[in-house]
């Protein structure tokens, strides 16, 4: 090989080396520039980021942050490591050929890359804390909001219960006050809806326990229903008492019996009786009708009252009772037992098959009529009783 070829080969080999180094340096500087710009942009974006106060937005930021760590950051970690290796390879190649080391500009130096990387890590840690703090803060606000609504709602329910228990006085005044209380109770349903929304916000934020209140939505729903039922029952009770008070042709004992019977058979507490309930209620009082007659009675009550209400039931019993207990009907009954005499004897009562207790009661309560008989007749008949005078006294007939 002549000298010319040796010289050419040496020059060409050196040129290839320098070109290779130049390409590697160029690649390094471009890639460092891109990585640095990306990291700076991310740091600036995090620094200027804010929250809108909602849990959904905070969680979306948390999701974006998690995605960044599993994708973008891993790409940057890989790129950073590749650049460190590339820079080392360039220096090794230069040292191998005793060439001057590569000294990049300050903005592209490994020190600049490391400095920016540390800045990125610091900003990343700060962003993570911001997101977690915001989520905790929102959860705390949601708990406090629900607790505030729940405690206030429960307090109002207790006040309603206290007012309900304190209602007294004339029936009309009680009726007016309880109806006013029922109107005041209506907005509570709207307020309960806001409590349901607040609870759902907590659930959406994965808040299942609340350290600021002992009440849950289910607790408050149950208490609201109890108060509503108590008010409704009180309204019906007052209405029924007014009906009962106006039934002057019934004794207090009868009213109590009829009212307790109605309440017992009003299973669904609607203050009305169905056909079957009406039949059962009347039967429990010893008043038995055929199915056809019950249907007719029920239809008549519905036409007059709209349904078999307490008022309708009481008026029906008044009609039935009046038919059974008028003074004239009783007088006719005694005349039949006495066989048209103006007096009735103990023997007459026994022959009428009245119970021993009933006979004993009547002989003790009815005034004597012995003055209407001679001595021998009175002795044969036993007790002689003046039913006419007894009925006049019982029904206050002058």
ABEGO torsion letter per residue (X at the ends): XBAAAAAAAAAAAAAAAAAAAAAAAAAAAAAAAAAAAAAAAAAAAAAABBBAGBAAAAAAAAAAAAAAAABAAAAAAAAAAAAAAAAAAAAAAAAAAGBBBBBBBAAABAAAAAAAAAAAAAAAAAAAAAAAAAAAAAAAAAAAAAAAAAAAAAAAAAAAAAAAAABBEBAAAAAAAAAAAAAAAAAAAAAAAAAAAAAAAAAAAGBABBAABABBAAAAAAAAAAAAAAAAAAAAAAAAAAAAAABAABBAAAAAAAAAAAAAABAAGAGBBBAAAAAAAAAAAGBBBBAAAAAAAAAAAAAAAGBBBAAAAAAAAAAAAAAAABAAAAAAAAAAAAGGBABBBAAAAAAAGBBAAAAAAAAAABBBAAAABBAAAAAAAEBBBBAAAAAAAAAGBX
